[in-house]
Amino acid sequence: MTQRQWHAHATAMLTAAGCEDAAFDARCLLEDLSGLPRGHAPRDTELTAEQSERLARALNERADGRPLQYILGQWDFLSLTLAVGEGVLIPRADTECLCELVARRLGDVDRPCVLDLCAGSGCVGLGIASLCDGVQVTAVELSDAALPFLRENVARYPSYAVTVRQADVLAAQDAFEDGWDAIVSNPPYIPSGDLDALMREVQREPRMALDGDIDGLKFYRAIAQNWCSKLRYGGVCAVEVGIGQAQAVAALFTAVGLTDVGITRDLGGVERVVFGTKK
């Protein structure tokens, strides 16, 4: 079978399995497992027996609902390529606007210190480090399953000053110093009652990284009440939020005294980031 023939076969199979972007997924698998250059159309190059076997296994996994990113073992985020797999939340393009906003806010700060809460893969902290010279990031994650991916991703980019600490964001604030230039987070924010209705691929991601309790706001309350006071004066707290949550999170920030509270939309027009300043 040629690359072109396999791509047509895989696209049809993934379409029948209900994958949203079957042709894209098929091409990503082909690029990863057959040597097809990224961004190139499949060719009339014959697949080897080994390539065909590996592609068949990967295709069956994807048709069964395993996320594409877990099959590939890594995913791009901003200019980074980050290790991912079962146990860690998959980086998403929607989160890039959080990194970009914080990097802009820190542009005039000398060697800014950033606290990344619920760090997961490290995409937020590493993303900010990739956009802002001299930043020093402390990435905080509790999950034993996510920590190996976080540590691997930090090790992939040794030129960025990112330190990993294992701690519970809901309880460990007293173990951290004050004076941060930015506190950032993409915390769990799906209401518990909505988890079973998520796409089958999302349900393969760790529940711990998704479940924001009954109303989805549990971690935002903790961040507002326990962490925002650790900002230096002039420091910014910025968080990613779910659809329809921005106003409620903005109110939490206002209630603890943050000023200039604002909301930024992602590329899809969704209110995605809430931020405020300590003054």
Backbone as CSV, one residue per row, in Angstrom:
resi,resn,N_x,N_y,N_z,CA_x,CA_y,CA_z,C_x,C_y,C_z
1,MET,0.845,-1.188,0.000,0.000,0.000,0.000,0.886,1.246,0.000
2,THR,0.516,2.249,-0.756,1.282,3.485,-0.778,0.803,4.425,0.335
3,GLN,1.603,5.467,0.572,1.185,6.476,1.543,-0.186,7.050,1.175
4,ARG,-0.368,7.358,-0.088,-1.625,7.948,-0.541,-2.804,6.993,-0.310
5,GLN,-2.602,5.738,-0.632,-3.668,4.755,-0.440,-3.981,4.567,1.042
6,TRP,-2.917,4.512,1.857,-3.152,4.345,3.298,-3.904,5.542,3.866
7,HIS,-3.535,6.730,3.430,-4.202,7.924,3.946,-5.689,7.897,3.614
8,ALA,-6.044,7.514,2.406,-7.454,7.425,2.022,-8.185,6.379,2.855
9,HIS,-7.541,5.231,3.050,-8.124,4.162,3.868,-8.312,4.626,5.309
10,ALA,-7.285,5.248,5.880,-7.343,5.684,7.279,-8.383,6.781,7.467
11,THR,-8.461,7.700,6.516,-9.452,8.775,6.613,-10.864,8.202,6.621
12,ALA,-11.124,7.248,5.759,-12.451,6.632,5.720,-12.755,5.892,7.024
13,MET,-11.762,5.189,7.553,-11.967,4.428,8.781,-12.212,5.345,9.976
14,LEU,-11.447,6.435,10.061,-11.608,7.362,11.176,-12.911,8.156,11.054
15,THR,-13.305,8.466,9.854,-14.592,9.136,9.650,-15.724,8.251,10.152
16,ALA,-15.683,6.971,9.791,-16.709,6.032,10.239,-16.705,5.862,11.750
17,ALA,-15.517,6.049,12.374,-15.402,5.912,13.828,-15.820,7.180,14.568
18,GLY,-16.132,8.248,13.819,-16.612,9.474,14.444,-15.549,10.486,14.796
19,CYS,-14.346,10.335,14.263,-13.296,11.323,14.526,-13.631,12.630,13.808
20,GLU,-13.449,13.754,14.488,-13.878,15.042,13.967,-13.080,15.484,12.749
21,ASP,-11.781,15.263,12.751,-10.928,15.687,11.645,-10.113,14.493,11.171
22,ALA,-10.799,13.563,10.547,-10.203,12.277,10.202,-9.002,12.420,9.283
23,ALA,-9.094,13.284,8.275,-7.997,13.427,7.314,-6.749,13.984,7.991
24,PHE,-6.935,14.942,8.888,-5.806,15.515,9.618,-5.154,14.459,10.510
25,ASP,-5.974,13.717,11.245,-5.434,12.695,12.128,-4.667,11.642,11.335
26,ALA,-5.226,11.234,10.210,-4.562,10.228,9.378,-3.221,10.740,8.878
27,ARG,-3.170,12.007,8.464,-1.907,12.553,7.984,-0.870,12.647,9.106
28,CYS,-1.306,13.028,10.313,-0.372,13.100,11.443,0.224,11.730,11.742
29,LEU,-0.590,10.692,11.704,-0.082,9.344,11.932,0.902,8.955,10.831
30,LEU,0.565,9.305,9.620,1.434,8.977,8.494,2.771,9.701,8.603
31,GLU,2.735,10.960,8.985,3.967,11.724,9.156,4.842,11.099,10.243
32,ASP,4.208,10.689,11.330,4.963,10.187,12.477,5.555,8.808,12.223
33,LEU,4.866,7.988,11.453,5.239,6.574,11.361,5.765,6.130,9.996
34,SER,5.720,7.028,9.009,6.206,6.611,7.684,7.312,7.496,7.132
35,GLY,7.621,8.585,7.836,8.654,9.481,7.343,8.159,10.541,6.392
36,LEU,6.840,10.640,6.191,6.294,11.703,5.356,6.634,13.054,5.982
37,PRO,7.272,13.973,5.240,7.595,15.281,5.809,6.345,16.023,6.259
38,ARG,6.472,16.742,7.344,5.318,17.455,7.891,4.797,18.475,6.895
39,GLY,3.470,18.492,6.748,2.832,19.452,5.873,2.768,19.038,4.422
40,HIS,3.370,17.894,4.084,3.370,17.430,2.698,2.192,16.491,2.449
41,ALA,1.681,16.507,1.245,0.618,15.581,0.870,1.173,14.167,0.801
42,PRO,0.366,13.167,1.148,0.818,11.775,1.012,1.267,11.476,-0.413
43,ARG,2.282,10.627,-0.527,2.897,10.339,-1.816,2.549,8.917,-2.268
44,ASP,3.002,8.579,-3.474,2.826,7.226,-3.992,3.982,6.315,-3.591
45,THR,4.626,6.658,-2.499,5.713,5.861,-1.957,5.157,4.631,-1.251
46,GLU,5.699,3.474,-1.552,5.243,2.241,-0.924,5.652,2.210,0.557
47,LEU,4.723,1.782,1.386,5.019,1.594,2.801,5.740,0.266,2.988
48,THR,6.684,0.240,3.912,7.338,-1.017,4.248,6.401,-1.854,5.114
49,ALA,6.721,-3.107,5.267,5.907,-3.990,6.104,5.885,-3.494,7.550
50,GLU,7.045,-3.043,8.027,7.113,-2.536,9.405,6.263,-1.275,9.560
51,GLN,6.355,-0.354,8.598,5.544,0.854,8.658,4.053,0.514,8.626
52,SER,3.663,-0.401,7.773,2.256,-0.791,7.665,1.746,-1.370,8.972
53,GLU,2.568,-2.168,9.646,2.165,-2.770,10.913,1.996,-1.714,11.993
54,ARG,2.943,-0.815,12.063,2.873,0.247,13.079,1.690,1.171,12.803
55,LEU,1.466,1.499,11.545,0.334,2.363,11.192,-0.996,1.687,11.503
56,ALA,-1.087,0.400,11.269,-2.326,-0.323,11.552,-2.642,-0.284,13.042
57,ARG,-1.610,-0.483,13.881,-1.832,-0.422,15.330,-2.290,0.964,15.755
58,ALA,-1.604,1.981,15.243,-1.954,3.353,15.618,-3.348,3.722,15.133
59,LEU,-3.696,3.286,13.937,-5.012,3.600,13.384,-6.119,2.956,14.211
60,ASN,-5.909,1.728,14.626,-6.911,1.059,15.455,-7.085,1.762,16.802
61,GLU,-5.980,2.218,17.376,-6.058,2.953,18.636,-6.850,4.247,18.463
62,ARG,-6.551,4.953,17.375,-7.254,6.226,17.153,-8.740,5.994,16.894
63,ALA,-9.066,4.978,16.110,-10.469,4.674,15.840,-11.211,4.276,17.111
64,ASP,-10.469,3.732,18.074,-11.057,3.326,19.350,-11.194,4.482,20.323
65,GLY,-10.757,5.671,19.916,-10.949,6.847,20.753,-9.738,7.315,21.522
66,ARG,-8.595,6.642,21.368,-7.394,7.143,22.044,-6.977,8.450,21.392
67,PRO,-6.711,9.483,22.184,-6.344,10.776,21.595,-5.124,10.680,20.688
68,LEU,-5.183,11.397,19.596,-4.074,11.431,18.644,-2.770,11.804,19.330
69,GLN,-2.835,12.781,20.224,-1.618,13.282,20.873,-0.957,12.197,21.719
70,TYR,-1.763,11.350,22.369,-1.198,10.272,23.165,-0.541,9.221,22.276
71,ILE,-1.128,8.968,21.124,-0.535,8.002,20.199,0.816,8.507,19.702
72,LEU,0.869,9.798,19.362,2.119,10.380,18.864,3.152,10.541,19.972
73,GLY,2.676,10.727,21.204,3.590,10.879,22.332,4.102,12.288,22.538
74,GLN,3.686,13.217,21.702,4.082,14.611,21.857,3.139,15.494,21.050
75,TRP,3.178,16.794,21.364,2.294,17.731,20.677,2.924,19.118,20.700
76,ASP,2.671,19.882,19.648,3.227,21.228,19.548,2.382,22.228,20.324
77,PHE,3.081,23.190,20.924,2.435,24.280,21.664,3.324,25.501,21.511
78,LEU,2.795,26.584,20.904,3.632,27.712,20.541,4.827,27.166,19.725
79,SER,6.050,27.498,20.120,7.226,27.013,19.381,7.782,25.727,19.977
80,LEU,7.084,25.160,20.967,7.571,24.011,21.713,6.983,22.710,21.174
81,THR,7.684,21.612,21.408,7.130,20.285,21.188,7.220,19.553,22.517
82,LEU,6.061,19.228,23.093,5.993,18.738,24.465,5.572,17.278,24.515
83,ALA,6.202,16.526,25.407,5.835,15.130,25.626,4.474,15.056,26.317
84,VAL,3.618,14.170,25.825,2.310,13.941,26.431,2.002,12.446,26.403
85,GLY,1.058,12.047,27.226,0.621,10.663,27.270,-0.420,10.515,28.352
86,GLU,-0.924,9.309,28.513,-1.920,9.061,29.545,-1.427,9.581,30.889
87,GLY,-2.263,10.352,31.551,-1.895,10.900,32.849,-1.671,12.391,32.854
88,VAL,-1.607,13.015,31.659,-1.388,14.459,31.618,-2.353,15.098,30.619
89,LEU,-2.813,16.291,30.934,-3.710,17.020,30.045,-2.983,17.405,28.764
90,ILE,-3.664,17.293,27.638,-3.079,17.616,26.342,-3.033,19.137,26.163
91,PRO,-1.886,19.711,25.805,-1.829,21.161,25.529,-2.733,21.520,24.354
92,ARG,-3.409,22.665,24.480,-4.331,23.108,23.445,-3.999,24.525,23.011
93,ALA,-4.304,24.811,21.759,-4.005,26.133,21.211,-4.725,27.246,21.962
94,ASP,-5.901,26.955,22.530,-6.640,27.974,23.275,-5.809,28.542,24.426
95,THR,-4.912,27.723,24.973,-4.112,28.142,26.129,-2.986,29.083,25.735
96,GLU,-2.644,29.131,24.466,-1.532,29.976,24.036,-1.790,31.452,24.349
97,CYS,-3.060,31.873,24.301,-3.353,33.293,24.567,-3.056,33.660,26.020
98,LEU,-3.127,32.697,26.942,-2.740,32.945,28.331,-1.241,33.253,28.409
99,CYS,-0.444,32.445,27.742,1.012,32.664,27.738,1.364,34.008,27.111
100,GLU,0.714,34.315,26.004,1.017,35.551,25.281,0.657,36.779,26.104
101,LEU,-0.481,36.739,26.787,-0.885,37.876,27.630,0.126,38.102,28.749
102,VAL,0.497,37.041,29.442,1.419,37.181,30.567,2.793,37.638,30.088
103,ALA,3.256,37.105,28.962,4.550,37.538,28.430,4.549,39.031,28.121
104,ARG,3.439,39.528,27.580,3.345,40.979,27.315,3.403,41.768,28.612
105,ARG,2.715,41.291,29.632,2.694,42.008,30.906,4.063,42.016,31.579
106,LEU,4.880,41.033,31.301,6.190,40.924,31.946,7.318,41.509,31.105
107,GLY,6.975,42.071,29.971,7.988,42.529,29.037,8.973,43.534,29.601
108,ASP,8.542,44.361,30.545,9.414,45.394,31.112,9.957,45.027,32.491
109,VAL,9.714,43.798,32.916,10.167,43.358,34.242,11.498,42.627,34.099
110,ASP,12.464,42.990,34.929,13.781,42.356,34.880,13.747,41.025,35.614
111,ARG,14.079,39.932,34.920,14.109,38.581,35.474,12.834,38.279,36.275
112,PRO,11.698,38.324,35.629,10.440,38.109,36.346,10.306,36.686,36.877
113,CYS,9.634,36.571,38.008,9.382,35.277,38.638,7.917,34.908,38.463
114,VAL,7.664,33.724,37.924,6.308,33.283,37.584,6.009,31.987,38.317
115,LEU,4.825,31.920,38.901,4.338,30.718,39.564,3.234,30.121,38.700
116,ASP,3.473,28.906,38.205,2.526,28.207,37.331,1.845,27.113,38.144
117,LEU,0.569,27.337,38.470,-0.181,26.405,39.310,-0.956,25.405,38.446
118,CYS,-1.024,24.147,38.905,-1.640,23.063,38.120,-0.937,22.959,36.773
119,ALA,0.369,22.790,36.819,1.213,22.953,35.636,1.019,21.871,34.587
120,GLY,0.637,20.648,34.973,0.418,19.591,33.998,1.661,19.302,33.170
121,SER,1.536,19.415,31.857,2.666,19.176,30.951,3.733,20.248,31.042
122,GLY,3.396,21.385,31.662,4.325,22.509,31.721,4.148,23.487,30.590
123,CYS,3.089,23.315,29.786,2.942,24.146,28.590,2.835,25.629,28.911
124,VAL,2.157,25.984,30.011,1.991,27.401,30.323,3.315,28.017,30.766
125,GLY,3.963,27.411,31.743,5.225,27.959,32.229,6.304,27.971,31.164
126,LEU,6.445,26.871,30.441,7.435,26.816,29.369,7.060,27.754,28.230
127,GLY,5.769,27.862,27.955,5.330,28.783,26.907,5.693,30.220,27.234
128,ILE,5.469,30.626,28.478,5.837,31.983,28.893,7.350,32.160,28.796
129,ALA,8.103,31.148,29.246,9.564,31.232,29.176,10.052,31.369,27.738
130,SER,9.328,30.751,26.802,9.738,30.838,25.400,9.452,32.207,24.796
131,LEU,8.580,32.968,25.440,8.166,34.268,24.907,8.768,35.452,25.655
132,CYS,9.346,35.194,26.820,9.786,36.283,27.701,11.196,36.001,28.192
133,ASP,12.158,36.813,27.779,13.558,36.589,28.146,13.771,36.728,29.654
134,GLY,14.553,35.823,30.192,14.984,35.936,31.583,13.981,35.507,32.619
135,VAL,12.820,35.009,32.205,11.799,34.640,33.184,12.228,33.400,33.958
136,GLN,11.869,33.379,35.236,12.122,32.231,36.103,10.776,31.678,36.550
137,VAL,10.533,30.421,36.247,9.226,29.806,36.465,9.333,28.706,37.508
138,THR,8.380,28.680,38.427,8.192,27.543,39.315,6.883,26.871,38.914
139,ALA,6.978,25.624,38.458,5.823,24.878,37.957,5.354,23.912,39.040
140,VAL,4.103,24.082,39.463,3.562,23.320,40.590,2.540,22.308,40.083
141,GLU,2.751,21.036,40.404,1.837,19.971,39.983,1.753,18.920,41.077
142,LEU,0.564,18.399,41.297,0.351,17.394,42.332,0.410,15.971,41.791
143,SER,-0.088,15.742,40.602,-0.313,14.401,40.079,0.981,13.617,39.861
144,ASP,1.039,12.426,40.447,2.180,11.548,40.221,2.255,11.100,38.769
145,ALA,1.100,11.032,38.098,1.082,10.607,36.700,1.554,11.708,35.766
146,ALA,1.249,12.963,36.094,1.623,14.083,35.229,3.066,14.516,35.426
147,LEU,3.605,14.326,36.617,4.936,14.852,36.927,6.039,14.344,35.999
148,PRO,6.048,13.065,35.596,7.110,12.637,34.674,7.095,13.403,33.350
149,PHE,5.910,13.730,32.845,5.827,14.505,31.605,6.308,15.932,31.839
150,LEU,5.928,16.516,32.966,6.382,17.862,33.296,7.907,17.900,33.382
151,ARG,8.482,16.944,34.061,9.945,16.930,34.216,10.638,16.686,32.878
152,GLU,10.076,15.805,32.060,10.671,15.558,30.749,10.636,16.814,29.891
153,ASN,9.521,17.537,29.925,9.410,18.736,29.100,10.335,19.841,29.575
154,VAL,10.490,19.975,30.875,11.461,20.941,31.404,12.865,20.559,30.944
155,ALA,13.175,19.269,30.973,14.498,18.815,30.548,14.720,19.025,29.052
156,ARG,13.667,19.026,28.263,13.803,19.245,26.814,14.266,20.664,26.505
157,TYR,14.009,21.591,27.414,14.330,23.001,27.165,15.176,23.548,28.313
158,PRO,16.413,23.075,28.412,17.261,23.454,29.542,17.644,24.927,29.567
159,SER,17.471,25.624,28.461,17.818,27.047,28.466,16.768,27.886,29.191
160,TYR,15.605,27.299,29.465,14.567,28.013,30.205,14.680,27.672,31.687
161,ALA,14.589,28.688,32.519,14.761,28.500,33.963,13.421,28.100,34.589
162,VAL,13.120,26.813,34.514,11.867,26.288,35.053,12.189,25.246,36.114
163,THR,11.612,25.428,37.297,11.789,24.512,38.417,10.467,23.818,38.708
164,VAL,10.513,22.527,38.973,9.310,21.735,39.245,9.168,21.505,40.740
165,ARG,7.938,21.723,41.246,7.635,21.389,42.638,6.327,20.619,42.691
166,GLN,6.309,19.533,43.454,5.082,18.776,43.634,4.354,19.308,44.859
167,ALA,3.116,19.765,44.648,2.336,20.319,45.754,0.874,20.404,45.342
168,ASP,0.012,20.467,46.351,-1.428,20.568,46.155,-1.828,22.039,46.153
169,VAL,-2.282,22.527,45.026,-2.659,23.936,44.884,-3.783,24.306,45.843
170,LEU,-4.586,23.332,46.241,-5.716,23.614,47.134,-5.296,23.751,48.594
171,ALA,-4.028,23.424,48.910,-3.659,23.406,50.323,-2.250,23.880,50.645
172,ALA,-1.392,24.025,49.665,0.047,24.186,49.942,0.551,25.616,49.877
173,GLN,-0.339,26.601,49.875,0.106,27.975,49.639,1.117,28.465,50.677
174,ASP,1.018,27.975,51.908,1.919,28.466,52.952,3.365,28.009,52.743
175,ALA,3.565,27.025,51.881,4.921,26.538,51.620,5.628,27.346,50.535
176,PHE,4.959,28.351,50.003,5.528,29.157,48.926,5.708,30.598,49.385
177,GLU,6.796,31.206,48.921,7.124,32.570,49.306,6.196,33.573,48.613
178,ASP,6.289,34.814,49.044,5.551,35.910,48.431,6.416,36.591,47.366
179,GLY,5.818,37.538,46.642,6.588,38.401,45.766,6.653,37.984,44.316
180,TRP,5.681,37.217,43.835,5.695,36.768,42.446,5.279,37.878,41.497
181,ASP,5.936,37.939,40.363,5.559,38.916,39.337,4.310,38.474,38.578
182,ALA,4.098,37.167,38.507,2.892,36.644,37.863,2.552,35.296,38.474
183,ILE,1.279,35.071,38.681,0.756,33.758,39.050,-0.208,33.363,37.948
184,VAL,0.024,32.191,37.365,-0.763,31.765,36.207,-1.288,30.359,36.447
185,SER,-2.377,30.029,35.764,-2.908,28.680,35.913,-3.904,28.357,34.810
186,ASN,-3.855,27.110,34.377,-4.936,26.511,33.594,-5.446,25.348,34.433
187,PRO,-6.308,25.632,35.411,-6.695,24.613,36.385,-7.837,23.740,35.865
188,PRO,-8.176,22.676,36.573,-9.385,21.922,36.235,-10.608,22.838,36.339
189,TYR,-11.456,22.839,35.306,-12.607,23.755,35.372,-13.907,23.183,34.814
190,ILE,-13.933,21.902,34.488,-15.175,21.309,34.011,-16.061,20.975,35.216
191,PRO,-17.312,21.423,35.251,-18.203,21.005,36.339,-18.314,19.483,36.388
192,SER,-18.321,18.928,37.585,-18.294,17.473,37.739,-19.415,16.792,36.973
193,GLY,-20.591,17.392,36.970,-21.731,16.790,36.306,-21.640,16.761,34.796
194,ASP,-20.680,17.500,34.231,-20.526,17.557,32.772,-19.486,16.583,32.241
195,LEU,-18.738,15.945,33.132,-17.608,15.136,32.691,-18.021,13.956,31.817
196,ASP,-19.129,13.313,32.171,-19.537,12.119,31.427,-20.071,12.443,30.043
197,ALA,-20.347,13.730,29.769,-20.859,14.127,28.460,-19.755,14.657,27.542
198,LEU,-18.521,14.672,28.016,-17.421,15.168,27.201,-17.134,14.210,26.044
199,MET,-16.472,14.719,25.018,-16.052,13.873,23.913,-15.272,12.679,24.437
200,ARG,-15.378,11.553,23.736,-14.732,10.331,24.225,-13.221,10.512,24.362
201,GLU,-12.595,11.306,23.463,-11.166,11.539,23.576,-10.833,12.309,24.846
202,VAL,-11.631,13.313,25.174,-11.376,14.104,26.376,-11.540,13.245,27.625
203,GLN,-12.481,12.292,27.568,-12.674,11.413,28.714,-11.491,10.477,28.937
204,ARG,-10.596,10.365,27.960,-9.366,9.592,28.144,-8.303,10.403,28.893
205,GLU,-8.494,11.706,28.981,-7.542,12.540,29.713,-7.819,12.418,31.214
206,PRO,-6.829,12.742,32.049,-6.997,12.500,33.493,-8.127,13.323,34.097
207,ARG,-9.010,12.646,34.784,-10.134,13.319,35.429,-9.647,14.388,36.408
208,MET,-8.533,14.108,37.038,-7.955,15.051,38.004,-7.640,16.399,37.361
209,ALA,-7.316,16.385,36.066,-6.965,17.622,35.361,-8.183,18.324,34.780
210,LEU,-9.346,17.701,34.876,-10.568,18.242,34.278,-11.595,18.697,35.311
211,ASP,-11.703,17.981,36.418,-12.819,18.126,37.346,-12.655,19.355,38.241
212,GLY,-13.498,20.354,37.986,-13.469,21.576,38.774,-14.519,21.640,39.860
213,ASP,-15.049,20.485,40.267,-16.066,20.360,41.305,-17.444,20.757,40.742
214,ILE,-18.393,20.951,41.614,-19.793,21.062,41.202,-20.010,22.158,40.164
215,ASP,-19.452,23.334,40.396,-19.675,24.459,39.475,-18.465,24.774,38.605
216,GLY,-17.404,23.993,38.737,-16.202,24.221,37.943,-15.287,25.301,38.474
217,LEU,-15.626,25.905,39.600,-14.894,27.088,40.079,-14.018,26.827,41.311
218,LYS,-13.902,25.589,41.729,-13.198,25.274,42.972,-11.768,25.812,42.980
219,PHE,-11.037,25.597,41.901,-9.631,26.019,41.878,-9.503,27.531,41.750
220,TYR,-10.442,28.174,41.076,-10.386,29.633,40.971,-10.603,30.279,42.336
221,ARG,-11.481,29.702,43.146,-11.669,30.231,44.502,-10.381,30.099,45.303
222,ALA,-9.728,28.949,45.189,-8.477,28.744,45.929,-7.403,29.711,45.456
223,ILE,-7.304,29.905,44.147,-6.289,30.814,43.617,-6.555,32.236,44.097
224,ALA,-7.805,32.659,44.013,-8.151,34.022,44.429,-7.907,34.231,45.918
225,GLN,-8.357,33.287,46.724,-8.326,33.475,48.173,-6.958,33.175,48.793
226,ASN,-6.213,32.234,48.207,-4.995,31.758,48.868,-3.691,32.141,48.171
227,TRP,-3.773,32.474,46.894,-2.546,32.682,46.124,-2.350,34.118,45.642
228,CYS,-3.404,34.820,45.336,-3.243,36.165,44.764,-2.512,37.115,45.712
229,SER,-2.644,36.887,47.012,-1.951,37.739,47.984,-0.440,37.574,47.906
230,LYS,0.027,36.524,47.248,1.458,36.275,47.128,2.103,37.049,45.981
231,LEU,1.298,37.759,45.201,1.850,38.607,44.147,2.584,39.798,44.753
232,ARG,3.607,40.276,44.084,4.177,41.572,44.437,3.198,42.642,43.987
233,TYR,3.340,43.850,44.522,2.503,44.951,44.055,2.834,45.238,42.592
234,GLY,1.816,45.278,41.776,1.999,45.411,40.340,2.022,44.080,39.614
235,GLY,2.043,42.966,40.368,2.049,41.645,39.758,0.678,41.272,39.221
236,VAL,0.661,40.308,38.300,-0.577,39.920,37.616,-0.910,38.463,37.899
237,CYS,-2.180,38.201,38.121,-2.687,36.841,38.159,-3.516,36.648,36.894
238,ALA,-3.255,35.565,36.165,-3.981,35.298,34.922,-4.297,33.818,34.842
239,VAL,-5.545,33.494,34.506,-5.985,32.104,34.471,-6.803,31.837,33.219
240,GLU,-6.685,30.619,32.709,-7.599,30.176,31.667,-8.913,29.763,32.307
241,VAL,-10.029,30.012,31.617,-11.345,29.645,32.129,-12.123,28.906,31.055
242,GLY,-13.153,28.182,31.489,-14.028,27.490,30.571,-15.101,28.414,30.015
243,ILE,-15.825,27.907,29.047,-16.888,28.690,28.406,-17.938,29.092,29.442
244,GLY,-18.225,30.372,29.504,-19.246,30.885,30.408,-18.776,31.156,31.822
245,GLN,-17.485,30.983,32.106,-16.984,31.156,33.475,-16.288,32.490,33.714
246,ALA,-16.020,33.243,32.675,-15.156,34.419,32.801,-15.702,35.446,33.793
247,GLN,-16.976,35.742,33.722,-17.536,36.771,34.608,-17.470,36.348,36.070
248,ALA,-17.731,35.066,36.340,-17.681,34.580,37.720,-16.255,34.640,38.263
249,VAL,-15.280,34.286,37.447,-13.881,34.324,37.894,-13.422,35.766,38.054
250,ALA,-13.847,36.646,37.166,-13.518,38.065,37.306,-14.059,38.612,38.627
251,ALA,-15.252,38.185,39.008,-15.833,38.628,40.277,-15.017,38.119,41.462
252,LEU,-14.508,36.899,41.378,-13.659,36.372,42.447,-12.377,37.192,42.587
253,PHE,-11.793,37.576,41.471,-10.575,38.388,41.510,-10.858,39.770,42.103
254,THR,-11.965,40.356,41.695,-12.337,41.678,42.228,-12.576,41.607,43.729
255,ALA,-13.192,40.517,44.180,-13.544,40.378,45.595,-12.320,40.301,46.498
256,VAL,-11.182,39.832,45.973,-9.973,39.752,46.801,-9.055,40.948,46.589
257,GLY,-9.544,41.958,45.885,-8.813,43.213,45.785,-7.951,43.400,44.560
258,LEU,-7.970,42.468,43.613,-7.233,42.710,42.373,-7.910,43.839,41.599
259,THR,-7.116,44.612,40.906,-7.636,45.740,40.142,-7.379,45.534,38.650
260,ASP,-7.946,46.415,37.857,-7.800,46.323,36.403,-8.127,44.916,35.910
261,VAL,-9.161,44.331,36.503,-9.560,42.979,36.128,-10.111,42.997,34.706
262,GLY,-9.624,42.082,33.886,-10.052,42.059,32.493,-10.212,40.646,31.973
263,ILE,-10.752,40.561,30.773,-11.021,39.273,30.121,-10.498,39.339,28.691
264,THR,-9.810,38.291,28.271,-9.294,38.196,26.904,-9.932,37.005,26.206
265,ARG,-10.257,37.184,24.941,-10.858,36.107,24.150,-9.777,35.329,23.402
266,ASP,-10.068,34.047,23.137,-9.152,33.248,22.326,-9.446,33.468,20.843
267,LEU,-8.754,32.750,19.973,-8.919,32.958,18.532,-10.314,32.586,18.047
268,GLY,-11.012,31.760,18.814,-12.375,31.399,18.460,-13.418,32.359,18.992
269,GLY,-12.973,33.434,19.663,-13.902,34.421,20.194,-14.448,34.105,21.570
270,VAL,-13.979,33.030,22.193,-14.454,32.637,23.523,-13.695,33.412,24.599
271,GLU,-14.411,33.886,25.609,-13.755,34.525,26.756,-12.909,33.459,27.464
272,ARG,-11.589,33.557,27.318,-10.724,32.439,27.682,-9.775,32.738,28.833
273,VAL,-9.376,33.994,29.024,-8.402,34.333,30.064,-8.950,35.474,30.907
274,VAL,-8.865,35.314,32.203,-9.214,36.366,33.164,-7.935,36.784,33.882
275,PHE,-7.742,38.083,34.040,-6.515,38.565,34.671,-6.824,39.768,35.564
276,GLY,-5.943,39.982,36.518,-6.076,41.130,37.401,-4.729,41.454,38.033
277,THR,-4.607,42.675,38.570,-3.341,43.192,39.076,-3.451,43.476,40.574
278,LYS,-2.393,43.167,41.300,-2.338,43.518,42.715,-1.783,44.917,42.870
279,LYS,-2.556,45.775,43.515,-2.092,47.153,43.730,-2.310,47.560,45.176
